[in-house]
Amino acid sequence: MVTKALLVRLEAKPGKEGAVEEFLRSAQPLVEQEPGTRPWLAVRFGPSTFGIVDAFPDEAARETHLNGPVGQALGERADELFASPPEISYLDVLAEKL
């Protein structure tokens, strides 16, 4: 059962849409090594707007993910790839079907 989630909205800089898509695809193997991150989805909302939706069994797993390799890479490449800082929403899961 998951109880916590994240919604991360990412707005690509003009001309960086392909690089953002590549970055998100390259993050999947890293997330697969996190037993507490389930599910993890990289999505595209529109031409330059991307996102990550992921869920966790508890707050500890969510914090582990945020401080893990994908979160670090996101921070390191934010100025290069994104028009604005990533918008992170912390969510409580009320019901689920995984």
C-alpha positions as CSV (number, residue, x, y, z in Angstrom):
1,M,0.0,0.0,0.0
2,V,1.2,3.5,-0.8
3,T,0.4,6.4,1.5
4,K,2.6,9.2,0.1
5,A,3.3,10.5,-3.4
6,L,5.0,13.3,-5.4
7,L,3.9,15.2,-8.5
8,V,6.9,17.1,-10.0
9,R,6.2,19.5,-12.9
10,L,9.1,20.4,-15.1
11,E,9.0,23.2,-17.8
12,A,11.8,22.7,-20.4
13,K,13.8,25.6,-21.6
14,P,13.1,26.4,-25.3
15,G,15.0,23.9,-27.4
16,K,15.7,21.6,-24.4
17,E,12.6,19.4,-24.8
18,G,14.5,16.5,-26.2
19,A,17.1,16.7,-23.5
20,V,14.5,16.7,-20.8
21,E,12.8,13.6,-22.3
22,E,16.2,11.9,-22.5
23,F,17.0,12.9,-18.9
24,L,13.7,11.4,-17.7
25,R,14.2,8.2,-19.7
26,S,17.7,7.8,-18.3
27,A,16.4,8.1,-14.7
28,Q,14.3,4.9,-14.9
29,P,17.2,2.5,-14.2
30,L,18.1,4.5,-11.1
31,V,14.6,4.5,-9.8
32,E,14.3,0.7,-10.4
33,Q,17.0,0.3,-7.7
34,E,14.8,2.0,-5.1
35,P,12.5,-0.7,-3.5
36,G,10.4,2.0,-1.8
37,T,9.5,3.8,-5.0
38,R,6.5,2.2,-6.6
39,P,5.1,3.3,-9.1
40,W,7.2,5.8,-10.9
41,L,6.0,7.5,-14.0
42,A,7.8,10.1,-16.3
43,V,5.1,11.9,-18.3
44,R,4.7,14.7,-20.8
45,F,1.8,17.1,-20.3
46,G,2.4,19.2,-23.4
47,P,5.1,20.3,-25.8
48,S,7.5,21.7,-23.2
49,T,5.9,20.5,-19.9
50,F,7.0,17.3,-18.3
51,G,6.5,15.6,-15.0
52,I,7.2,12.8,-12.6
53,V,4.5,11.0,-10.6
54,D,5.6,8.5,-8.0
55,A,4.3,6.9,-4.9
56,F,5.7,5.4,-1.7
57,P,4.6,3.3,1.2
58,D,5.6,6.0,3.8
59,E,7.4,9.3,4.3
60,A,10.8,7.6,4.8
61,A,10.7,6.1,1.4
62,R,9.6,9.4,-0.2
63,E,12.5,11.2,1.5
64,T,15.0,8.5,0.5
65,H,13.8,9.0,-3.1
66,L,14.1,12.8,-3.0
67,N,17.6,12.5,-1.6
68,G,18.6,9.7,-4.0
69,P,20.4,9.8,-7.4
70,V,17.4,11.1,-9.5
71,G,16.7,14.0,-7.1
72,Q,20.4,14.9,-7.1
73,A,20.7,14.8,-10.9
74,L,17.5,16.9,-11.2
75,G,19.1,19.5,-9.0
76,E,22.4,19.4,-10.8
77,R,20.8,19.8,-14.2
78,A,18.0,22.2,-13.4
79,D,19.7,25.4,-14.6
80,E,20.7,23.7,-17.9
81,L,17.3,22.0,-18.7
82,F,14.5,23.9,-17.0
83,A,12.9,27.3,-17.6
84,S,12.0,27.4,-13.9
85,P,12.7,25.4,-10.8
86,P,10.9,22.0,-10.6
87,E,7.5,22.4,-8.9
88,I,7.2,19.6,-6.3
89,S,3.9,18.8,-4.8
90,Y,3.8,16.5,-1.8
91,L,0.7,14.4,-1.9
92,D,-1.1,12.1,0.6
93,V,-2.6,9.0,-1.2
94,L,-6.3,8.5,-0.2
95,A,-6.9,5.4,-2.3
96,E,-4.9,3.3,-4.8
97,K,-5.0,0.6,-7.4
98,L,-1.5,-0.5,-8.5
